[in-house]
Amino acid sequence: MNAVFGEVHPLFWLIAAILIAVDVSLLRRLSARWQQYTQSGRWPRLSVQADTVQLLRVVHEREGSPSSRQDYYEAVFDYRYQVAGRDYRKQTVQRVATRDQADALKAAARISFHYNPADPAQTLDVPPGPAAVIATLLGLLIFNSAMLGLLVNVQDFLAIGSD
């Protein structure tokens, strides 16, 4: 058994260590996203009056491409809320298409969100759909396929070089 592992090039072990480290990170992220996806739909919902609402006009244009210009508004809400006697402060941004929509948001100055009862500082405007979980899982599969292919090719290359 040691003879088999003793013949493996150190570069192979370096790539394997990177693969394992990234896999652990992606698996932790997948777990967190899965928990948020499955549990956040049951989180309590709050609606609070914003302390301040700022309207920002955003103009996004790629350099040299006037046809890519996008104009929209963002309403930036600063608000406070209280859960179990503890105060929390947050800021959130909502994108709107027109000045009228932005003005309506500012006039209402209310923001609704879900909060995590286990960690009330964690809030979501809308519970996430499965897209984040699926994207993380696909990233994990693609990364593993690429890295395993690299490991096989490196091992084959090193084996040819040692002959």
Secondary structure, DSSP 8 states (H G I E B T S, - for coil): -HHHHHTS-HHHHHHHHHHHHHHHHHHHHHHHHHHHHHHGGGS-EEEEE-SEEEEEEEEEEETTEEEEEEEEEEEEEEEEEEETTEEEEEEEEEEESSHHHHHHHHHH-EEEEEEETTEEEEEESS---THHHHHHHHHHHHHHHHHHHHHHHHHHHHHHHT-
